[in-house]
């Protein structure tokens, strides 16, 4: 029962207290899943329908194994971007293997991006589950808030740049990769925007972003003051409205606006991962494991403390691993806990993990029957959904003022994580961020802060009345006393005593 927590909490489920909140919260969160799943699929390098699969099946398995009542597994911009980069890397490895020896290559020649994404998801699950078995949940504490914040903000820059071509209706741009690719891609987009901008797609993007921004920033506060606590799904309304307009005016053929296109109906057929690329996927998965675990456990702890229940960090590793491995048997791409989606889950009144059942039911209805209604959806609308969703990530830059006052070292971690991620690349940025953060741990232990306080003690009769020497000396050394800082400790104590006695 401890490994499958639902067997413990479901028999004690209070229908009267919990069911209304779970029903409303589950449906509301399911509605949020639809636009984000469709939009972030493009970041992962797969068709939009796979975003619905990725929002449905792993979340259902997490309900069985997870201990967080509010974390919402599904598409997450940063992990989707990293999955897209890993997908490109593995496809290049396949091409190189086939070109060297077409007859003896172990990688299938007909390998597809969704097969790579599914195998990558399975590999992530293996690493996460293994971390739980090896009791490595303590490693999550090394991913400080400043590291995660700087890295995710830097990754948001990559995500934003990746949407610009869709916002302007551009197609056929060359792919760029490797360290510093962001600058090459920005240059390619700039040249293309000058000559090939689709004015209808650009106008649609401007109107959609305006509606989404004004709805969230101005209309939502007014609605809340009127007493409506449930979040308004502006993303879904914009998607449905733009789909209807696109279908009515035939955007694809009349104005050459790229649309989503064919969306199949019916559930995906279960399939095993591609074993031939599993070793490469395991290597590529490490960065995504770090990001998904760090964000998941930090959010789970935050909301569990706020709402008065407990989570098991090690069981969360098992739950994430099981969700990815079982979800990897379907056509999904790597998933993680979404910040905004989890906040919606909490705000809409969710009480237990059972809300996921209602979210998955809604998604399953769309997968089985309603998906084709979104075939005329302009791709620029998906880019708009992503751009507006990134606002919360970019607002994390406001933390710099606080970090400047509280801790210059944490400020340095944030800046290094952000700069390395933007200037070099996402995967390399994660490696550099972790290395620098660990290095600061060494700095803090080897050169901890110290200070002394000198002052008189009231009623002290041991000193002459005309003595100017303070009667009390308090010495503080901000760090554990270990072999790397003992010499510094002794020197500072001597300095303090000399100052006290002098």
Helices and strands as residue ranges (DSSP letters): H 6-9, H 15-44, H 49-65, E 73-74, H 77-100, H 113-133, G 137-142, H 145-167, H 181-196, H 199-214, I 215-219, H 220-225, H 234-249, H 251-254, G 275-277, H 278-307, H 313-327, E 336-337, H 339-347, H 355-365, I 366-370, G 371-374, H 379-389, H 391-394, G 395-398, H 399-406, H 408-423, H 426-446, E 450-455, E 472-477, H 486-501
